[in-house]
Amino acid sequence: MCAAIFDYNDNDFIMPFNNKMGIDSKGNLMRRLDEYVALDMNSGKFHYTSPWTEDDDDK
């Protein structure tokens, strides 16, 4: 499990539950697209984030 990711668009934190998916404090599912970009699965909007690093255990 990774540390919390900061979402610059919402000034909120995303708690990842694997390398590709996480959930923010409002309950929105977020899908990691890149190290610094996530997709809000509820609204379809892109969010800029702090680094969302990959977990070495899943490689």
C-alpha positions as CSV (number, residue, x, y, z in Angstrom):
1,M,0.0,0.0,0.0
2,C,1.3,3.4,-0.9
3,A,1.2,6.7,1.0
4,A,-1.6,9.2,0.4
5,I,-1.5,11.1,-2.9
6,F,-2.3,14.8,-3.0
7,D,-4.9,15.9,-5.5
8,Y,-4.1,19.5,-6.6
9,N,-7.4,20.0,-8.3
10,D,-9.5,19.3,-5.2
11,N,-6.9,20.1,-2.5
12,D,-7.7,16.6,-1.2
13,F,-5.9,13.3,-0.6
14,I,-6.3,10.1,-2.5
15,M,-5.8,6.9,-0.6
16,P,-4.6,4.3,-3.1
17,F,-5.5,0.6,-2.6
18,N,-3.3,-0.6,-5.5
19,N,-1.1,0.8,-8.2
20,K,-3.9,1.9,-10.4
21,M,-6.9,2.8,-8.2
22,G,-7.6,4.9,-5.2
23,I,-10.4,6.7,-3.4
24,D,-10.5,10.3,-2.1
25,S,-12.2,11.6,1.1
26,K,-15.4,12.3,-0.8
27,G,-15.7,8.6,-2.0
28,N,-14.7,9.3,-5.6
29,L,-12.9,6.5,-7.3
30,M,-9.6,7.7,-8.9
31,R,-7.7,5.8,-11.6
32,R,-4.0,6.4,-12.0
33,L,-3.2,7.3,-15.6
34,D,0.4,8.5,-15.2
35,E,2.7,9.3,-12.3
36,Y,1.1,12.8,-11.9
37,V,-2.3,12.3,-13.5
38,A,-5.5,10.6,-12.2
39,L,-8.9,10.2,-13.7
40,D,-12.0,10.8,-11.5
41,M,-14.1,7.8,-12.4
42,N,-17.3,9.5,-11.3
43,S,-17.0,12.8,-13.2
44,G,-14.6,11.8,-16.0
45,K,-12.3,14.7,-15.2
46,F,-8.5,14.6,-15.1
47,H,-6.7,15.6,-11.8
48,Y,-3.1,16.6,-11.3
49,T,-1.6,14.8,-8.4
50,S,1.6,14.5,-6.4
51,P,3.7,11.5,-7.6
52,W,1.8,8.3,-7.6
53,T,4.7,5.8,-7.6
54,E,4.3,2.1,-8.4
55,D,4.6,-0.4,-5.7
56,D,7.6,-2.7,-6.3
57,D,5.7,-5.8,-5.0
58,D,3.2,-5.6,-8.0
59,K,5.9,-5.6,-10.7
